[in-house]
């Protein structure tokens, strides 16, 4: 068990993550296609109870995995722009690995990392230091990807855009202003 979470094996499904949640009011199953399963465990529910619930729902989980494994395309930018789920999973994993590497290299401590489709932001950092990166970041040049990731990692230290935040970011790189300008002038969500 790590950080109020536990990985267990579910017959016919494989490994699933049981994770304590202060937000969930009921046990909730979610997954990132095709097969990463997360069970949100609300306060007052034990991990064994949540595991039993997941076991009761294992047939449904298997159907969902098959449904998404069979899907060929998903829209990223608009109806005419499509990528396979496998490509998205690979690109997401690359971004997640880059977040981990940059955090380690620069001494940032973060929570969970997720890559998802976002309409108005390149990324975000929660008060619990969970990092969210827009899937569209995958299509930017590497230096701009790093800028966005470092920007969000800097929010693990300073939660706003004060002078102190920009000071933290400038300690990492002296190209921050150039990157910021390039991103604003050339790329739009």
Phi and psi in degrees as a GROMACS rama.xvg file:
@    title "Ramachandran Plot"
@    xaxis  label "Phi"
@    yaxis  label "Psi"
@TYPE xy
-133.067  129.416  UNK-2
49.8399  51.4841  UNK-3
59.295  36.0114  UNK-4
-139.835  162.135  UNK-5
-152.262  136.497  UNK-6
-100.144  127.949  UNK-7
-128.98  159.46  UNK-8
-98.8109  132.266  UNK-9
-114.608  122.701  UNK-10
-56.0101  129.514  UNK-11
82.837  -7.9753  UNK-12
-119.885  -44.6242  UNK-13
108.036  -152.648  UNK-14
-75.4359  138.284  UNK-15
-130.77  154.383  UNK-16
-103.679  120.944  UNK-17
-94.578  125.603  UNK-18
-136.372  124.375  UNK-19
-61.0992  138.52  UNK-20
-134.74  128.526  UNK-21
-82.5172  -12.2907  UNK-22
-92.5223  -42.0075  UNK-23
-63.0755  136.36  UNK-24
-97.3706  -21.2223  UNK-25
-133.725  161.814  UNK-26
-64.3543  130.151  UNK-27
-132.156  133.567  UNK-28
-105.708  129.412  UNK-29
-139.521  162.39  UNK-30
-155.291  153.654  UNK-31
-100.26  115.514  UNK-32
-54.2042  147.759  UNK-33
-91.356  -16.6313  UNK-34
-148.256  15.9972  UNK-35
-89.6068  107.603  UNK-36
-101.874  132.699  UNK-37
-125.486  133.423  UNK-38
-113.65  113.94  UNK-39
-77.604  124.779  UNK-40
-109.851  110.06  UNK-41
-70.5392  163.085  UNK-42
-57.6319  139.869  UNK-43
91.8598  -5.99912  UNK-44
-112.201  133.302  UNK-45
-85.0633  161.798  UNK-46
-61.8522  -41.4647  UNK-47
-60.1725  -37.3626  UNK-48
-65.7429  -42.2868  UNK-49
-65.4954  -39.1552  UNK-50
-64.0149  -41.2755  UNK-51
-61.2035  -41.6264  UNK-52
-60.1713  -46.2818  UNK-53
-62.2655  -39.0838  UNK-54
-61.9836  -40.2995  UNK-55
-65.2118  -29.1719  UNK-56
-97.597  10.2367  UNK-57
-60.616  -36.8089  UNK-58
-63.5096  -43.0526  UNK-59
-63.2006  -43.6151  UNK-60
-60.0037  -44.6433  UNK-61
-59.544  -41.5717  UNK-62
-63.6275  -40.1691  UNK-63
-65.6957  -41.0254  UNK-64
-61.7358  -45.6358  UNK-65
-63.2244  -41.4286  UNK-66
-59.4942  -46.7341  UNK-67
-77.1153  -30.4194  UNK-68
-65.8636  -30.8503  UNK-69
-81.8468  -15.3506  UNK-70
-69.8267  136.949  UNK-71
-97.8138  -33.5416  UNK-72
-138.769  157.428  UNK-73
-147.099  141.874  UNK-74
-82.3212  133.563  UNK-75
-106.615  -57.8143  UNK-76
-95.689  -47.3529  UNK-77
-158.867  -175.017  UNK-78
-63.4804  -25.938  UNK-79
-93.1044  -4.9355  UNK-80
-107.716  105.46  UNK-81
-127.478  144.058  UNK-82
-134.873  152.515  UNK-83
-74.3394  156.905  UNK-84
-60.5602  -35.4421  UNK-85
-63.4639  -43.3423  UNK-86
-61.3715  -41.9323  UNK-87
-63.8471  -43.3185  UNK-88
-62.1178  -42.9359  UNK-89
-63.8187  -46.4208  UNK-90
-63.2165  -40.6639  UNK-91
-61.7553  -44.6562  UNK-92
-62.6932  -37.4158  UNK-93
-63.753  -44.5763  UNK-94
-64.2713  -44.6605  UNK-95
-59.6892  -44.6665  UNK-96
-61.7803  -39.0007  UNK-97
-66.1665  -39.8663  UNK-98
-59.7069  -47.1223  UNK-99
-60.439  -45.9853  UNK-100
-62.9627  -47.1339  UNK-101
-66.2378  -38.3243  UNK-102
-62.23  -44.311  UNK-103
-64.595  -45.709  UNK-104
-62.4374  -31.7246  UNK-105
-109.314  5.24081  UNK-106
74.8672  27.6114  UNK-107
-89.5875  142.831  UNK-108
-107.887  127.83  UNK-109
-130.958  167.04  UNK-110
-94.6677  -135.906  UNK-111
-68.389  153.077  UNK-112
-121.379  132.067  UNK-113
-137.088  150.038  UNK-114
-118.708  122.907  UNK-115
-150.94  165.142  UNK-116
-73.7415  124.995  UNK-117
-129.784  140.158  UNK-118
-84.3037  -32.1678  UNK-119
-125.474  -4.27542  UNK-120
-130.558  147.956  UNK-121
-79.2633  -26.4594  UNK-122
-173.58  173.711  UNK-123
-155.488  161.086  UNK-124
-135.143  123.486  UNK-125
-81.2003  171.174  UNK-126
-66.0885  -18.5519  UNK-127
-91.964  10.5774  UNK-128
66.0888  26.815  UNK-129
-79.2519  130.889  UNK-130
-102.129  128.073  UNK-131
-116.896  129.545  UNK-132
-120.744  134.069  UNK-133
-65.9133  134.617  UNK-134
-56.5633  -30.006  UNK-135
-63.6143  -19.3425  UNK-136
-59.1711  -28.7871  UNK-137
-55.9572  -24.3665  UNK-138
-98.0173  2.61655  UNK-139
-88.6211  160.61  UNK-140
-60.4579  152.052  UNK-141
-53.9748  -41.7762  UNK-142
-65.7398  -33.5987  UNK-143
-75.5337  -34.1886  UNK-144
-58.1043  -47.81  UNK-145
-62.5317  -39.749  UNK-146
-59.2336  -47.8026  UNK-147
-62.662  -44.7174  UNK-148
-62.9603  -46.2535  UNK-149
-64.5474  -35.5672  UNK-150
-58.7699  -48.0337  UNK-151
-68.6701  -38.0715  UNK-152
-64.2979  -35.3913  UNK-153
-63.2509  -27.9152  UNK-154
-69.5516  -13.2751  UNK-155
-71.1651  -19.6991  UNK-156
-98.4712  -45.2294  UNK-157
-127.77  121.032  UNK-158
-83.3987  2.32731  UNK-159
-130.604  -172.992  UNK-160
-106.972  40.5407  UNK-161
-73.7134  176.151  UNK-162
-58.9542  -35.4534  UNK-163
-61.9678  -39.4092  UNK-164
-61.2767  -50.1626  UNK-165
-65.4454  -32.4877  UNK-166
-62.1772  -45.7087  UNK-167
-58.843  -43.3667  UNK-168
-68  -39.8097  UNK-169
-68.1138  -24.8332  UNK-170
-64.8236  -27.1672  UNK-171
-81.9062  -42.0755  UNK-172
-150.495  142.013  UNK-173
-89.8245  0.74368  UNK-174
-95.3933  8.12703  UNK-175
-56.3323  -46.5184  UNK-176
-63.0073  -39.9448  UNK-177
-64.5655  -45.4938  UNK-178
-61.4919  -45.8628  UNK-179
-59.0286  -44.8463  UNK-180
-64.775  -44.4552  UNK-181
-59.3356  -43.5746  UNK-182
-63.7451  -46.3686  UNK-183
-64.589  -38.6173  UNK-184
-82.9162  -25.8943  UNK-185
-117.192  -14.3329  UNK-186
-132.953  135.323  UNK-187
-133.486  148.151  UNK-188
